[in-house]
Amino acid sequence: MRNKKKFADDGRVIADMSFEGTSLERKDPASKPVLPDGTEELDRKQTMTAIGGALLAGLLIGFVFIIVFLLFLLFATKVWLR
């Protein structure tokens, strides 16, 4: 049988993989994230409004595609394939 040693982390850094200019740099986890353009974070009501607007826009585009497809089917059955 193989004699396995238990690993004990002593906290030393063998190879520092961080470099400047990336978001991987270590920061204080207790601080709030700062957006790059200096704007504030959205509160819950603003977030829900943005999500609702995006959902409404997506549904509107989806309904337009469905209506165009149904109009094509109507054209194909009544005019084109007669």
C-alpha atoms as an extended CHARMM CRD file, in Angstrom:
* protein
*
        82  EXT
         1         1  MET       CA              0.0000000000        0.0000000000        0.0000000000  PROA      1               0.0000000000
         2         2  ARG       CA              1.0700000000        3.5230000000       -0.6960000000  PROA      2               0.0000000000
         3         3  ASN       CA              1.9940000000        5.8100000000        2.1770000000  PROA      3               0.0000000000
         4         4  LYS       CA             -0.0200000000        9.0240000000        1.6360000000  PROA      4               0.0000000000
         5         5  LYS       CA              0.7720000000       12.2190000000        3.4960000000  PROA      5               0.0000000000
         6         6  LYS       CA             -2.0250000000       14.5220000000        4.4600000000  PROA      6               0.0000000000
         7         7  PHE       CA             -1.8930000000       17.9140000000        2.7640000000  PROA      7               0.0000000000
         8         8  ALA       CA             -1.4680000000       20.8800000000        5.0720000000  PROA      8               0.0000000000
         9         9  ASP       CA             -1.8650000000       24.3330000000        3.5420000000  PROA      9               0.0000000000
        10        10  ASP       CA              0.6430000000       26.7310000000        5.0650000000  PROA      10              0.0000000000
        11        11  GLY       CA             -0.6450000000       29.7680000000        3.1260000000  PROA      11              0.0000000000
        12        12  ARG       CA              2.4220000000       30.2960000000        0.9350000000  PROA      12              0.0000000000
        13        13  VAL       CA              1.9710000000       31.4950000000       -2.6320000000  PROA      13              0.0000000000
        14        14  ILE       CA              3.8680000000       29.2410000000       -5.0030000000  PROA      14              0.0000000000
        15        15  ALA       CA              2.9320000000       31.0220000000       -8.2460000000  PROA      15              0.0000000000
        16        16  ASP       CA              0.9290000000       34.2510000000       -8.1960000000  PROA      16              0.0000000000
        17        17  MET       CA             -1.4780000000       33.9430000000      -11.1380000000  PROA      17              0.0000000000
        18        18  SER       CA             -2.9420000000       37.4420000000      -10.8670000000  PROA      18              0.0000000000
        19        19  PHE       CA             -1.8650000000       40.3100000000      -13.0700000000  PROA      19              0.0000000000
        20        20  GLU       CA             -2.8800000000       43.9260000000      -13.4080000000  PROA      20              0.0000000000
        21        21  GLY       CA             -5.8090000000       44.9410000000      -15.5700000000  PROA      21              0.0000000000
        22        22  THR       CA             -8.0490000000       41.9600000000      -14.9350000000  PROA      22              0.0000000000
        23        23  SER       CA            -11.0890000000       41.5250000000      -12.7650000000  PROA      23              0.0000000000
        24        24  LEU       CA             -9.3520000000       38.6150000000      -11.0580000000  PROA      24              0.0000000000
        25        25  GLU       CA             -7.3890000000       40.8630000000       -8.7360000000  PROA      25              0.0000000000
        26        26  ARG       CA             -8.1240000000       40.2430000000       -5.0970000000  PROA      26              0.0000000000
        27        27  LYS       CA            -10.2590000000       42.9000000000       -3.4930000000  PROA      27              0.0000000000
        28        28  ASP       CA            -11.9360000000       43.3840000000       -0.1760000000  PROA      28              0.0000000000
        29        29  PRO       CA            -15.0100000000       41.0950000000       -0.2860000000  PROA      29              0.0000000000
        30        30  ALA       CA            -16.9000000000       43.3360000000        2.1420000000  PROA      30              0.0000000000
        31        31  SER       CA            -16.8060000000       46.3370000000       -0.2010000000  PROA      31              0.0000000000
        32        32  LYS       CA            -19.6310000000       46.9300000000       -2.6570000000  PROA      32              0.0000000000
        33        33  PRO       CA            -18.8080000000       46.3160000000       -6.3040000000  PROA      33              0.0000000000
        34        34  VAL       CA            -18.1240000000       49.5080000000       -8.2060000000  PROA      34              0.0000000000
        35        35  LEU       CA            -19.3670000000       49.6500000000      -11.7670000000  PROA      35              0.0000000000
        36        36  PRO       CA            -16.7400000000       50.7810000000      -14.2940000000  PROA      36              0.0000000000
        37        37  ASP       CA            -18.7040000000       53.7850000000      -15.5350000000  PROA      37              0.0000000000
        38        38  GLY       CA            -19.3650000000       55.0870000000      -12.0310000000  PROA      38              0.0000000000
        39        39  THR       CA            -23.1320000000       54.4890000000      -12.0200000000  PROA      39              0.0000000000
        40        40  GLU       CA            -24.9920000000       53.1840000000       -9.0280000000  PROA      40              0.0000000000
        41        41  GLU       CA            -26.4880000000       49.7180000000       -8.7580000000  PROA      41              0.0000000000
        42        42  LEU       CA            -30.2100000000       49.3250000000       -9.3920000000  PROA      42              0.0000000000
        43        43  ASP       CA            -32.5720000000       48.7220000000       -6.5100000000  PROA      43              0.0000000000
        44        44  ARG       CA            -35.1850000000       45.9480000000       -6.5730000000  PROA      44              0.0000000000
        45        45  LYS       CA            -37.9590000000       48.0200000000       -8.1960000000  PROA      45              0.0000000000
        46        46  GLN       CA            -35.6720000000       49.2880000000      -10.9490000000  PROA      46              0.0000000000
        47        47  THR       CA            -34.3690000000       45.7730000000      -11.5940000000  PROA      47              0.0000000000
        48        48  MET       CA            -37.8850000000       44.3510000000      -11.8860000000  PROA      48              0.0000000000
        49        49  THR       CA            -38.8830000000       47.1890000000      -14.2290000000  PROA      49              0.0000000000
        50        50  ALA       CA            -35.8700000000       46.4810000000      -16.4530000000  PROA      50              0.0000000000
        51        51  ILE       CA            -36.6270000000       42.7420000000      -16.4830000000  PROA      51              0.0000000000
        52        52  GLY       CA            -40.2830000000       43.4220000000      -17.3010000000  PROA      52              0.0000000000
        53        53  GLY       CA            -39.3330000000       45.7420000000      -20.1480000000  PROA      53              0.0000000000
        54        54  ALA       CA            -36.9240000000       43.2040000000      -21.6090000000  PROA      54              0.0000000000
        55        55  LEU       CA            -39.5510000000       40.4580000000      -21.3130000000  PROA      55              0.0000000000
        56        56  LEU       CA            -42.1820000000       42.6420000000      -22.9780000000  PROA      56              0.0000000000
        57        57  ALA       CA            -39.8090000000       43.5000000000      -25.8410000000  PROA      57              0.0000000000
        58        58  GLY       CA            -38.9620000000       39.8290000000      -26.3600000000  PROA      58              0.0000000000
        59        59  LEU       CA            -42.6140000000       38.8100000000      -26.3600000000  PROA      59              0.0000000000
        60        60  LEU       CA            -43.4610000000       41.5710000000      -28.8300000000  PROA      60              0.0000000000
        61        61  ILE       CA            -40.7490000000       40.4010000000      -31.2330000000  PROA      61              0.0000000000
        62        62  GLY       CA            -41.9100000000       36.7920000000      -30.8140000000  PROA      62              0.0000000000
        63        63  PHE       CA            -45.5240000000       37.7220000000      -31.5880000000  PROA      63              0.0000000000
        64        64  VAL       CA            -44.4240000000       39.6050000000      -34.7000000000  PROA      64              0.0000000000
        65        65  PHE       CA            -42.6100000000       36.4840000000      -35.9510000000  PROA      65              0.0000000000
        66        66  ILE       CA            -45.6630000000       34.3230000000      -35.2210000000  PROA      66              0.0000000000
        67        67  ILE       CA            -48.0100000000       36.7220000000      -37.0480000000  PROA      67              0.0000000000
        68        68  VAL       CA            -45.6900000000       36.9020000000      -40.0700000000  PROA      68              0.0000000000
        69        69  PHE       CA            -45.4980000000       33.0920000000      -40.1580000000  PROA      69              0.0000000000
        70        70  LEU       CA            -49.2950000000       32.7460000000      -39.9600000000  PROA      70              0.0000000000
        71        71  LEU       CA            -49.7330000000       35.3310000000      -42.7210000000  PROA      71              0.0000000000
        72        72  PHE       CA            -47.2880000000       33.3560000000      -44.8760000000  PROA      72              0.0000000000
        73        73  LEU       CA            -49.2570000000       30.1640000000      -44.2600000000  PROA      73              0.0000000000
        74        74  LEU       CA            -52.4900000000       31.9540000000      -45.1440000000  PROA      74              0.0000000000
        75        75  PHE       CA            -50.9240000000       33.3220000000      -48.3370000000  PROA      75              0.0000000000
        76        76  ALA       CA            -49.4840000000       29.9290000000      -49.2530000000  PROA      76              0.0000000000
        77        77  THR       CA            -52.7740000000       28.0740000000      -48.8200000000  PROA      77              0.0000000000
        78        78  LYS       CA            -55.1290000000       30.6490000000      -50.3640000000  PROA      78              0.0000000000
        79        79  VAL       CA            -53.0720000000       32.1680000000      -53.2030000000  PROA      79              0.0000000000
        80        80  TRP       CA            -49.8260000000       30.3630000000      -53.9440000000  PROA      80              0.0000000000
        81        81  LEU       CA            -50.8910000000       26.7180000000      -53.8350000000  PROA      81              0.0000000000
        82        82  ARG       CA            -54.2540000000       27.1550000000      -55.5910000000  PROA      82              0.0000000000
